[in-house]
Amino acid sequence: MKRRRFIELSTVGSAAVASSLYLPGSFQSRKIKIGLIGAGWYGMVDIKAALKIGGVEVIALCDVDSAHLNSSADEVEKLQGKRPKTFKYYQDLLDIKDLEAVFIGTMPHWHALQFIAACQKGLDIYCEKPLAYDIKEGIAMVNAAEKAGNLVQVGFQRRQSNAFSRAKELIESGKIGAVHQVVAQINYIPVLEDTKIQQPPATLDWEEWCGPAPNLDYRPNIGHKAWRLEKEYGNGHLVDWGIHHIDIIRKIMGSGMPAEFYTKGGIYELKDKITTPDTLTSCMTFTEFQLIWQHKLWGTGDVTKEYNNGIFFHGEKGSLFAEDSKVTVFPAGRDAQKEVLSIPTEMMQEKHVENFLNAVKTKNSKLINCTPEDAFQSTATVQLAMISYNTGSSVKWDQKKKEIIGNPEASALLKREYRGKLVHP
């Protein structure tokens, strides 16, 4: 068999599919056995969400930092009453008996190898965003999931936001007319760790942490949690955090990928502290509209701070601003008054994990909220924007062929060669 199938569909009624966050006892009577690869901060956010939902047993954890591994095992044991097995290497975790699904919470440069190995084992997968570090990895991951036929959810939890869903409804109803321009931004001041080169913590295998990526001299500012603004590991603010807005824009507008990218920016305020732009403007051309991404990791952000984190949709009859828990409509006209709609969403993370667990429990792929192909398109969009920045050129993308058109320098950045004995998929 391509996949592990241990549950009879007859034991789960349609009520389980349509259940609320807290699932009925019949759903929880058989616990899905799950494991976590990458037992640090956000990996444990995912696992605690799964335990809160219920109906799971965490049977294994994996991490190359023994401090993370032991503290997370302690926490899981307190939450579920049973200690999971612990492993340093993900291959050992994937080999354990009775494992049904894995959560991948490692850095993006490890996603592809771990994801593809889990597919080959026939395991269902919840993988954190971005899908991959480079575009060729993402293509290989999509192909691996298609071959395996497993259930995969990618961690774009803002797809659960009631506010963004309401924004989609308003736009589709014609509230602001045809949308021709979208502007998105997340401006914040990062708290940077120590940038001094030093020995890694004794508990951390830095060589293994770096894996297929370059082994840079260790400093806390590129290690745990702080890797997001390092080019070789996280590729910057747009790829790490801005990708959420790019993904939800695609979902709201019902769009594929942009056909052309032009990105400019630089490191002005945080020189010698980070290696990705602290100031960035990217223009992305979709068939139906123009998308502008902008960020500053310094200063005060937007002159009106309430718009520092969100998305403006500009239509012929007005504009709409959407964020996680609020929608603001600005009708056209000199005397028109803005309309503010408070639309909170509790536990977006838990609801996104719930989608995945419901799909695994019922073997129903229709419950998946973000498929590998959809995640690839959002991930490749921000990767192409950064390729434009890194080459200082306009980048044209053929979505059908999944290749860059007429730009050899940019095309060379679709794939990063792996280090050592590891082989790029």
Legacy VTK file of the C-alpha trace (Angstrom):
# vtk DataFile Version 3.0
C-alpha trace
ASCII
DATASET POLYDATA
POINTS 425 float
0.000 0.000 0.000
1.110 3.554 -0.665
-0.329 4.769 2.637
-1.063 3.547 6.092
-4.810 2.973 6.406
-5.752 1.864 9.902
-9.228 3.267 10.329
-12.540 2.126 8.930
-14.591 5.028 7.615
-17.687 3.452 9.060
-16.519 4.301 12.565
-16.619 8.018 11.879
-19.910 9.702 11.041
-20.406 12.881 9.102
-20.826 14.704 12.410
-17.100 14.359 13.018
-16.357 16.110 9.741
-18.558 19.059 10.597
-17.583 19.156 14.262
-16.620 22.217 16.231
-13.112 22.684 17.588
-13.772 20.374 20.513
-14.596 17.045 18.931
-17.152 14.511 20.157
-16.128 11.485 22.188
-16.614 9.125 19.258
-13.972 11.073 17.348
-11.494 10.909 20.217
-12.018 7.228 20.987
-9.076 6.279 18.758
-6.063 8.523 19.028
-3.970 9.349 15.958
-0.319 8.600 16.687
1.755 11.610 15.681
5.380 12.711 15.791
7.161 16.067 15.645
10.315 16.832 13.678
11.781 20.052 15.066
10.762 20.315 18.721
11.574 23.978 19.213
9.289 26.989 19.494
6.813 26.731 16.643
6.915 22.988 16.324
5.635 22.850 19.882
2.976 25.468 19.079
1.612 22.992 16.519
1.846 19.998 18.848
0.146 21.804 21.735
-2.623 22.818 19.332
-3.075 19.164 18.377
-3.189 18.078 22.021
-5.705 20.824 22.806
-7.971 19.577 20.036
-7.633 16.022 21.290
-7.798 12.661 19.624
-4.013 12.394 19.279
-1.105 10.784 21.050
2.359 12.268 20.550
4.550 9.191 20.391
7.834 10.725 19.212
9.835 13.953 19.082
12.988 14.767 17.138
15.452 17.647 17.478
19.193 18.227 17.029
19.269 20.361 20.196
19.035 18.050 23.205
17.820 20.901 25.416
14.838 21.501 23.126
14.236 17.775 22.854
14.209 17.101 26.585
12.192 20.145 27.614
9.594 19.490 24.919
9.347 15.823 25.921
8.784 16.957 29.512
6.020 19.303 28.389
4.285 16.699 26.230
4.444 14.208 29.083
2.724 16.682 31.397
0.028 17.404 28.807
-0.816 13.835 27.818
0.406 11.761 30.735
2.806 9.696 28.650
6.342 10.517 27.593
7.088 10.391 23.848
10.147 8.673 22.467
12.958 11.082 21.597
15.356 11.073 18.668
18.130 13.274 17.354
17.723 12.259 13.707
14.436 12.516 11.834
15.084 9.284 9.909
14.917 7.350 13.190
11.624 8.983 14.119
10.103 8.111 10.754
10.998 4.436 11.276
9.086 3.902 14.516
6.154 1.509 14.632
2.550 2.771 14.472
3.414 6.357 13.476
0.567 7.775 11.357
1.337 11.464 10.879
4.201 13.884 11.369
4.415 17.583 12.063
7.429 19.333 10.533
8.509 22.419 12.482
12.136 22.715 11.422
13.796 25.570 9.531
12.790 25.864 5.835
16.127 24.544 4.576
15.336 21.141 6.141
11.687 20.900 5.004
12.209 19.239 1.629
14.271 16.244 2.769
12.073 15.576 5.808
8.830 16.059 3.886
9.831 13.768 1.012
11.094 11.083 3.419
7.746 11.196 5.263
5.904 10.883 1.940
7.965 7.821 1.076
6.888 6.293 4.399
3.242 6.924 3.504
2.734 9.291 6.431
0.299 12.189 6.558
2.057 15.532 7.065
1.450 18.911 8.672
4.337 21.123 7.483
5.050 24.644 8.614
5.372 27.427 6.072
7.184 28.340 3.896
6.867 25.058 2.050
10.544 24.997 1.039
13.728 27.062 0.970
14.067 27.091 -2.830
11.636 26.668 -5.711
13.018 23.382 -7.051
12.605 21.865 -3.584
8.965 22.967 -3.584
8.333 21.320 -6.950
9.897 18.075 -5.695
7.739 18.185 -2.544
4.524 18.643 -4.531
5.505 15.718 -6.764
6.341 13.522 -3.760
2.959 14.173 -2.153
1.133 13.458 -5.411
2.990 10.152 -5.739
2.338 9.156 -2.121
-1.313 10.166 -2.120
-0.989 11.218 1.506
-2.828 14.003 3.311
-0.803 17.209 3.642
-1.680 20.494 5.313
0.720 23.462 5.168
0.734 25.945 8.024
-0.960 29.022 6.569
-3.274 29.365 9.562
-4.564 32.802 8.551
-6.770 30.956 6.096
-8.913 30.327 9.198
-9.450 34.063 9.858
-13.112 35.110 9.848
-12.015 38.640 8.964
-10.222 37.568 5.800
-13.171 35.361 4.873
-15.479 38.349 5.289
-13.148 40.490 3.160
-13.405 37.894 0.400
-17.211 37.935 0.617
-17.358 41.743 0.443
-15.019 41.925 -2.545
-16.884 39.188 -4.401
-20.196 40.962 -3.724
-18.890 44.058 -5.514
-18.720 46.194 -2.370
-15.642 48.077 -3.614
-15.986 47.251 -7.312
-13.307 45.653 -9.447
-9.997 45.448 -7.562
-7.026 46.663 -9.598
-4.377 47.161 -6.901
-3.516 45.411 -3.631
-0.992 46.798 -1.120
0.265 44.680 1.772
2.705 45.361 4.577
3.919 44.156 7.953
6.169 46.741 9.555
7.764 45.998 12.908
11.032 46.449 14.785
12.826 43.108 15.232
14.502 42.308 18.522
17.915 41.089 17.403
20.074 38.570 19.223
23.835 38.754 19.737
25.689 39.024 16.393
29.104 38.036 17.807
30.604 34.830 16.383
30.882 32.252 19.171
30.626 28.576 19.965
27.098 27.159 19.696
25.421 25.898 22.877
26.806 22.545 24.016
23.357 20.985 23.527
23.102 22.046 19.863
24.612 20.084 16.970
25.175 23.096 14.727
26.514 21.021 11.837
23.313 18.966 11.768
21.142 22.071 12.281
22.657 23.627 9.157
22.177 20.385 7.219
21.959 21.052 3.465
22.388 24.818 3.951
25.739 26.608 4.309
27.415 26.115 7.682
27.874 29.713 8.773
29.863 30.673 11.849
27.452 30.402 14.752
26.030 33.454 16.474
22.694 33.680 18.296
21.368 36.129 15.712
21.125 33.375 13.077
20.250 30.445 15.364
17.048 29.359 17.104
14.072 31.590 16.183
16.425 34.326 14.886
17.253 32.585 11.577
14.345 34.267 9.775
16.333 37.363 8.790
19.395 35.364 7.676
19.506 34.932 3.895
20.929 31.390 3.956
18.308 30.044 6.381
15.152 32.161 6.346
15.515 34.571 3.377
13.989 37.543 5.150
10.847 39.237 6.380
8.790 38.856 3.193
9.463 35.110 2.995
8.969 34.516 6.711
6.051 36.703 7.776
4.897 38.518 4.655
4.157 35.164 3.018
1.026 34.938 5.179
-0.391 38.060 3.518
0.675 36.949 0.050
-1.072 33.625 0.626
-4.315 35.184 1.878
-4.328 37.692 -1.011
-4.156 34.784 -3.444
-6.996 33.063 -1.620
-9.209 36.164 -1.426
-8.639 37.062 -5.074
-8.820 33.464 -6.309
-5.514 33.933 -8.114
-2.620 31.734 -9.137
0.858 33.244 -9.232
2.100 36.588 -10.547
3.577 36.640 -14.040
6.232 39.277 -13.323
8.212 40.538 -10.335
10.295 43.643 -9.719
11.769 44.136 -6.249
14.014 46.845 -4.845
15.314 47.523 -1.362
18.345 47.240 0.854
19.804 47.060 4.338
19.969 50.637 5.577
19.314 50.684 9.311
20.422 47.176 10.317
23.723 46.923 8.430
26.088 44.251 9.802
23.199 42.863 11.873
21.059 41.025 9.299
21.643 39.795 5.738
18.186 40.355 4.232
16.605 43.735 3.407
15.279 45.880 6.236
13.568 48.001 3.573
11.756 46.406 0.649
9.226 47.204 -2.061
8.123 44.469 -4.441
5.730 44.852 -7.392
4.069 41.612 -8.460
1.889 41.535 -11.568
-1.103 39.189 -11.485
-3.415 38.862 -14.465
-6.222 40.730 -12.696
-4.358 43.209 -10.475
-1.067 44.664 -9.311
0.260 43.650 -5.882
2.680 45.854 -3.979
4.477 44.485 -0.928
6.374 46.906 1.313
8.119 46.680 4.647
10.430 48.620 6.935
12.130 47.027 9.934
12.843 50.434 11.431
11.077 53.731 12.157
7.380 54.092 12.970
5.947 52.098 10.086
2.749 53.455 8.561
1.842 57.042 9.474
-1.407 55.542 10.758
-0.197 52.715 12.983
-3.456 50.771 12.813
-2.521 49.902 9.222
1.005 48.647 10.017
0.005 45.008 9.551
-2.567 44.191 6.904
-3.755 44.414 3.323
-5.402 47.216 1.316
-7.616 46.160 -1.582
-8.246 49.152 -3.874
-11.318 48.903 -6.081
-13.077 51.221 -8.488
-15.828 51.981 -5.947
-13.773 52.093 -2.759
-11.036 50.441 -0.742
-10.977 47.739 1.904
-8.383 47.073 4.591
-8.212 43.577 6.080
-6.232 42.201 9.002
-6.521 39.144 11.251
-9.550 40.336 13.220
-10.917 43.444 11.513
-12.140 44.731 8.158
-12.395 48.439 7.320
-14.312 49.595 4.237
-13.618 53.019 2.696
-16.369 53.873 0.178
-15.555 56.274 -2.650
-16.860 59.844 -2.396
-15.823 63.009 -0.585
-18.253 62.640 2.331
-18.250 58.862 2.590
-17.623 57.423 6.051
-15.457 54.406 6.657
-17.117 51.300 8.071
-15.167 49.292 10.663
-16.127 45.655 11.188
-14.631 43.851 14.175
-14.458 40.167 13.235
-12.246 38.272 15.674
-11.236 34.665 15.175
-10.292 32.627 18.183
-7.626 29.925 17.927
-6.708 30.174 14.241
-3.747 27.864 14.846
-5.892 25.221 16.539
-8.520 25.374 13.788
-5.893 24.913 11.094
-4.441 21.896 12.889
-7.989 20.620 13.429
-8.583 20.636 9.647
-5.600 18.378 9.240
-6.510 15.992 12.061
-10.105 15.714 10.844
-8.798 14.878 7.371
-6.458 12.225 8.773
-9.147 10.727 10.980
-11.710 10.497 8.176
-9.258 10.044 5.278
-11.042 12.946 3.562
-8.725 15.141 1.502
-11.517 17.676 0.960
-11.032 18.847 4.555
-7.485 20.031 3.819
-7.385 23.834 3.807
-3.958 24.336 2.199
-2.601 21.691 -0.174
1.065 21.328 -1.192
0.385 22.848 -4.642
-1.403 25.841 -3.126
1.395 26.289 -0.592
3.953 25.993 -3.379
2.343 28.865 -5.276
2.398 31.178 -2.251
5.934 30.137 -1.328
7.291 30.447 -4.865
5.702 33.899 -5.148
7.779 35.331 -2.289
10.853 33.386 -3.408
10.611 34.895 -6.900
10.212 38.354 -5.404
13.470 37.810 -3.519
15.172 36.419 -6.639
14.273 39.710 -8.328
15.805 41.592 -5.388
18.958 39.469 -5.331
19.551 39.825 -9.093
18.374 43.439 -9.390
16.274 42.417 -12.358
12.719 41.955 -13.542
11.712 38.292 -13.268
9.068 36.767 -15.536
7.450 33.498 -14.441
5.752 30.796 -16.478
3.396 29.178 -13.970
2.471 26.270 -16.236
6.081 25.270 -16.908
7.250 26.407 -13.440
10.269 28.215 -14.826
11.694 31.718 -15.188
11.579 33.155 -18.701
14.646 34.644 -20.392
16.752 35.441 -17.307
19.600 32.931 -16.790
20.959 34.733 -13.710
17.568 34.521 -12.006
16.977 30.945 -13.185
20.214 29.889 -11.478
18.625 30.830 -8.137
15.707 28.423 -8.508
17.889 25.778 -6.884
20.586 25.947 -4.220
23.171 23.195 -4.244
23.235 21.112 -1.081
26.244 20.824 1.170
28.222 17.684 1.844
26.685 14.284 1.104
23.081 15.516 1.097
21.432 15.468 -2.321
18.946 18.061 -3.546
15.661 16.340 -4.505
LINES 1 426
425 0 1 2 3 4 5 6 7 8 9 10 11 12 13 14 15 16 17 18 19 20 21 22 23 24 25 26 27 28 29 30 31 32 33 34 35 36 37 38 39 40 41 42 43 44 45 46 47 48 49 50 51 52 53 54 55 56 57 58 59 60 61 62 63 64 65 66 67 68 69 70 71 72 73 74 75 76 77 78 79 80 81 82 83 84 85 86 87 88 89 90 91 92 93 94 95 96 97 98 99 100 101 102 103 104 105 106 107 108 109 110 111 112 113 114 115 116 117 118 119 120 121 122 123 124 125 126 127 128 129 130 131 132 133 134 135 136 137 138 139 140 141 142 143 144 145 146 147 148 149 150 151 152 153 154 155 156 157 158 159 160 161 162 163 164 165 166 167 168 169 170 171 172 173 174 175 176 177 178 179 180 181 182 183 184 185 186 187 188 189 190 191 192 193 194 195 196 197 198 199 200 201 202 203 204 205 206 207 208 209 210 211 212 213 214 215 216 217 218 219 220 221 222 223 224 225 226 227 228 229 230 231 232 233 234 235 236 237 238 239 240 241 242 243 244 245 246 247 248 249 250 251 252 253 254 255 256 257 258 259 260 261 262 263 264 265 266 267 268 269 270 271 272 273 274 275 276 277 278 279 280 281 282 283 284 285 286 287 288 289 290 291 292 293 294 295 296 297 298 299 300 301 302 303 304 305 306 307 308 309 310 311 312 313 314 315 316 317 318 319 320 321 322 323 324 325 326 327 328 329 330 331 332 333 334 335 336 337 338 339 340 341 342 343 344 345 346 347 348 349 350 351 352 353 354 355 356 357 358 359 360 361 362 363 364 365 366 367 368 369 370 371 372 373 374 375 376 377 378 379 380 381 382 383 384 385 386 387 388 389 390 391 392 393 394 395 396 397 398 399 400 401 402 403 404 405 406 407 408 409 410 411 412 413 414 415 416 417 418 419 420 421 422 423 424
